[in-house]
């Protein structure tokens, strides 16, 4: 039997546009982990069910450290999502990744300090047991492949692979930090992929991130240094190609057979939980 899919889209600044959906409705939900960042926006793209969630709230009122990542991912899981495609803005740590470029992340370095990274925390009414989740591969290979194939078909350039350093924020890096991250071989820097990717994997979801480079952080000797104003300017100039890609990805995913992939993701969660 063919696996019916439902795709969650987590949007950063400017990418939580609900107008891409048909039969749009809103659904306010709560979870054992609290309330998600905003209501779920439900609808269809080419007959495929979609749930959009604004990571920072639709008015961008929640800073990265205060996003309830657990509630966000749990809400999408409980809504029946099998996949999550996340979008975010990031800084480039490499000269060849130019502001406006899209990067399909395939690895991460975690520099966050304040965030709950598991559903299995021993609290009452939360997931039971202890989850020792392997994080290689961190992101869903098949979902990434569909995104890349779609991007090639519609002529939207996407860099295949890159390591993101995820910092706590909300401040940007110092120059010394930026150069340290470059020395580690990281490609981009952001504030939201952790713990999103970890929690999505614990939830048994097929998860991928499309990151847009909006700046060169602060490591370069010349050019514009990262600032919130500059990030938004670059992001809004390039947001249409991300929306174009998202709308094209969905029907492509609907043509794939996902049964084995979805079951493998769920089985990994089951096999990673130590129950007392």
C-alpha positions as CSV (number, residue, x, y, z in Angstrom):
1,X,0.0,0.0,0.0
2,X,1.3,3.5,-0.9
3,X,2.3,5.6,2.1
4,X,0.2,8.7,2.3
5,X,2.4,11.7,3.2
6,X,1.8,15.0,4.9
7,X,4.4,17.7,4.8
8,X,5.2,20.2,7.6
9,X,6.8,23.4,6.5
10,X,8.6,25.4,9.2
11,X,9.3,28.9,8.0
12,X,11.7,31.5,9.2
13,X,11.5,35.2,8.4
14,X,9.3,35.9,5.4
15,X,8.8,32.2,4.5
16,X,5.6,31.6,6.6
17,X,3.4,32.8,3.7
18,X,0.1,30.8,4.0
19,X,-1.1,32.1,0.6
20,X,0.6,29.2,-1.2
21,X,-2.0,26.8,0.2
22,X,-5.5,25.9,-1.2
23,X,-8.4,25.2,1.3
24,X,-6.5,27.1,3.9
25,X,-7.6,26.8,7.5
26,X,-6.0,27.6,10.9
27,X,-5.7,25.3,13.8
28,X,-4.7,26.3,17.3
29,X,-3.1,23.3,19.1
30,X,-1.3,22.6,22.4
31,X,1.0,19.7,23.3
32,X,2.4,18.0,26.4
33,X,5.4,20.3,25.9
34,X,3.4,23.5,25.8
35,X,2.2,25.6,22.9
36,X,3.9,25.8,19.5
37,X,5.1,29.2,18.2
38,X,1.8,29.8,16.4
39,X,-1.3,28.2,15.0
40,X,-0.9,25.6,12.3
41,X,-1.8,26.7,8.9
42,X,-3.4,23.8,7.1
43,X,-4.2,23.2,3.4
44,X,-3.1,21.6,0.2
45,X,-0.6,22.0,-2.6
46,X,-1.4,19.9,-5.6
47,X,-3.6,17.7,-3.4
48,X,-0.8,17.0,-0.9
49,X,-1.7,17.9,2.7
50,X,0.5,20.7,4.2
51,X,0.9,22.1,7.7
52,X,2.8,25.4,7.9
53,X,4.2,26.7,11.2
54,X,5.9,30.0,11.7
55,X,9.0,29.2,13.8
56,X,9.2,32.7,15.4
57,X,5.5,33.4,15.3
58,X,3.9,35.1,12.4
59,X,4.9,38.5,13.8
60,X,8.5,37.3,14.5
61,X,8.1,37.9,18.2
62,X,10.0,34.8,19.5
63,X,13.8,34.9,19.6
64,X,15.7,31.7,18.7
65,X,16.5,30.7,22.3
66,X,12.8,31.0,23.3
67,X,11.3,29.1,20.4
68,X,9.4,26.0,21.8
69,X,11.0,23.6,19.4
70,X,9.6,20.6,21.2
71,X,6.1,21.8,21.0
72,X,6.6,22.8,17.3
73,X,7.8,19.4,16.2
74,X,5.3,17.5,18.4
75,X,2.5,19.5,17.0
76,X,3.5,18.6,13.4
77,X,3.9,14.9,14.4
78,X,0.5,14.8,16.1
79,X,-1.0,16.5,13.0
80,X,0.1,13.5,11.1
81,X,3.1,14.9,9.2
82,X,5.5,12.4,7.8
83,X,8.0,15.0,6.6
84,X,9.3,18.4,7.6
85,X,11.0,20.8,5.3
86,X,12.5,23.7,7.2
87,X,13.7,27.0,5.9
88,X,16.0,29.4,7.6
89,X,18.3,32.4,7.1
90,X,22.0,31.9,7.8
91,X,25.4,33.6,7.4
92,X,28.0,32.4,5.0
93,X,31.3,31.2,6.3
94,X,32.9,30.6,2.9
95,X,33.6,33.0,0.1
96,X,32.0,30.8,-2.5
97,X,28.6,30.8,-0.8
98,X,27.3,34.2,-1.8
99,X,24.5,36.1,0.0
100,X,21.3,34.9,-1.7
101,X,22.6,31.3,-2.3
102,X,20.5,28.3,-1.2
103,X,22.3,25.5,0.7
104,X,20.8,22.1,1.4
105,X,22.4,21.4,4.8
106,X,23.7,17.9,5.5
107,X,25.5,18.2,8.8
108,X,25.7,20.5,11.9
109,X,27.9,21.6,14.7
110,X,26.0,22.4,17.9
111,X,27.0,25.5,19.8
112,X,23.7,26.1,21.6
113,X,23.6,26.1,25.4
114,X,20.0,26.6,26.7
115,X,17.7,24.3,24.6
116,X,15.8,21.2,25.4
117,X,17.0,18.6,22.9
118,X,14.8,15.6,23.7
119,X,11.2,14.6,24.2
120,X,12.4,11.9,26.6
121,X,13.2,14.0,29.6
122,X,11.6,11.9,32.4
123,X,8.8,14.5,33.0
124,X,5.3,13.4,33.7
125,X,3.1,13.1,30.5
126,X,6.2,13.3,28.3
127,X,7.6,10.6,26.1
128,X,8.9,7.7,28.3
129,X,12.4,6.3,28.4
130,X,15.7,7.7,27.4
131,X,16.5,8.3,23.7
132,X,20.0,7.8,22.4
133,X,19.4,9.0,18.9
134,X,22.2,8.6,16.3
135,X,22.7,11.8,14.3
136,X,24.5,10.4,11.3
137,X,22.9,11.0,8.9
138,X,21.4,14.0,10.5
139,X,19.1,14.8,7.7
140,X,16.8,12.6,5.5
141,X,18.8,11.6,2.4
142,X,15.7,10.9,0.3
143,X,14.0,14.1,1.1
144,X,17.2,16.0,0.3
145,X,17.4,14.1,-3.0
146,X,13.9,15.1,-4.0
147,X,14.7,18.8,-3.1
148,X,17.9,18.7,-5.2
149,X,16.2,17.0,-8.2
150,X,13.4,19.5,-8.1
151,X,15.7,22.4,-7.9
152,X,17.6,21.1,-10.9
153,X,14.4,20.6,-12.9
154,X,13.1,24.2,-12.3
155,X,16.4,25.9,-12.6
156,X,16.9,27.1,-9.0
157,X,20.5,26.7,-8.0
158,X,21.0,24.9,-4.7
159,X,24.3,23.9,-3.1
160,X,24.3,20.2,-2.3
161,X,25.6,19.8,1.2
162,X,27.1,22.0,3.9
163,X,27.7,22.1,7.6
164,X,25.9,24.6,9.7
165,X,27.2,25.9,13.0
166,X,24.2,26.6,15.2
167,X,24.8,29.3,17.9
168,X,22.6,30.3,20.8
169,X,21.9,33.8,19.6
170,X,20.2,36.2,19.5
171,X,23.5,38.0,19.1
172,X,25.6,37.5,16.1
173,X,29.2,36.1,16.4
174,X,32.3,38.0,17.2
175,X,34.9,38.0,14.5
176,X,37.1,35.6,16.5
177,X,34.2,33.2,16.8
178,X,33.4,33.5,13.1
179,X,37.0,32.7,12.1
180,X,37.0,29.8,14.6
181,X,34.0,28.3,12.9
182,X,35.6,28.8,9.5
183,X,38.7,26.9,10.7
184,X,36.4,24.0,11.6
185,X,35.3,23.7,8.0
186,X,31.8,24.9,8.6
187,X,30.0,26.5,5.6
188,X,27.2,28.5,7.2
189,X,26.0,29.8,10.6
190,X,22.5,30.0,12.0
191,X,20.4,29.9,15.2
192,X,17.5,27.5,14.7
193,X,18.5,24.1,13.2
194,X,19.3,22.8,16.6
195,X,17.4,21.3,18.3
196,X,14.9,21.1,15.4
197,X,16.7,18.4,13.5
198,X,17.3,16.3,16.7
199,X,13.7,16.5,17.7
200,X,12.4,15.7,14.2
201,X,14.5,12.6,14.2
202,X,13.2,11.6,17.7
203,X,9.7,12.1,16.3
204,X,10.4,9.8,13.4
205,X,10.0,12.5,10.8
206,X,11.8,12.8,7.5
207,X,13.5,16.2,7.9
208,X,15.5,18.5,5.6
209,X,16.6,22.2,5.7
210,X,16.8,24.7,2.9
211,X,19.1,27.5,4.2
212,X,19.5,30.8,2.5
213,X,22.8,32.7,3.0
214,X,21.9,36.3,3.7
215,X,25.3,37.7,4.6
216,X,29.0,36.9,5.1
217,X,28.8,37.0,8.9
218,X,31.7,39.2,10.1
219,X,34.9,37.4,9.1
220,X,35.6,39.2,5.9
221,X,37.9,42.2,5.8
222,X,35.7,44.0,3.3
223,X,32.0,44.2,2.4
224,X,28.8,44.5,4.5
225,X,29.0,43.1,8.0
226,X,26.1,41.1,9.3
227,X,23.2,43.1,10.8
228,X,19.5,42.4,11.2
229,X,18.6,45.1,8.7
230,X,21.0,43.7,6.0
231,X,19.8,40.1,6.6
232,X,16.2,41.0,6.0
233,X,17.0,43.0,2.9
234,X,18.8,40.1,1.3
235,X,16.3,37.6,2.4
236,X,13.3,39.5,1.0
237,X,15.1,40.0,-2.3
238,X,15.5,36.2,-2.7
239,X,12.4,34.8,-0.9
240,X,10.5,34.2,-4.1
241,X,12.9,31.5,-5.3
242,X,12.5,29.6,-2.0
243,X,8.7,29.8,-2.3
244,X,9.0,28.7,-5.9
245,X,11.1,25.7,-4.9
246,X,8.8,24.7,-2.0
247,X,5.7,24.8,-4.3
248,X,7.5,22.6,-6.8
249,X,8.9,20.1,-4.2
250,X,5.5,19.1,-2.9
251,X,4.0,17.5,-6.0
252,X,7.4,15.8,-6.7
253,X,7.3,14.3,-3.2
254,X,3.7,13.2,-3.8
255,X,4.9,11.0,-6.8
256,X,7.5,9.2,-4.7
257,X,6.8,6.0,-2.7
258,X,7.7,6.8,0.9
259,X,6.5,3.7,2.8
260,X,9.9,2.2,3.5
261,X,11.6,5.5,4.3
262,X,8.8,6.6,6.7
263,X,8.9,3.2,8.4
264,X,12.6,3.3,8.8
265,X,12.5,6.7,10.4
266,X,9.9,5.5,12.9
267,X,11.8,2.3,13.6
268,X,15.0,4.2,14.3
269,X,13.1,6.1,17.0
270,X,11.7,2.9,18.6
271,X,15.2,1.2,18.5
272,X,16.9,4.3,20.0
273,X,14.7,4.4,23.2
274,X,15.9,2.7,26.3
275,X,12.8,1.9,28.4
276,X,13.0,1.0,32.0
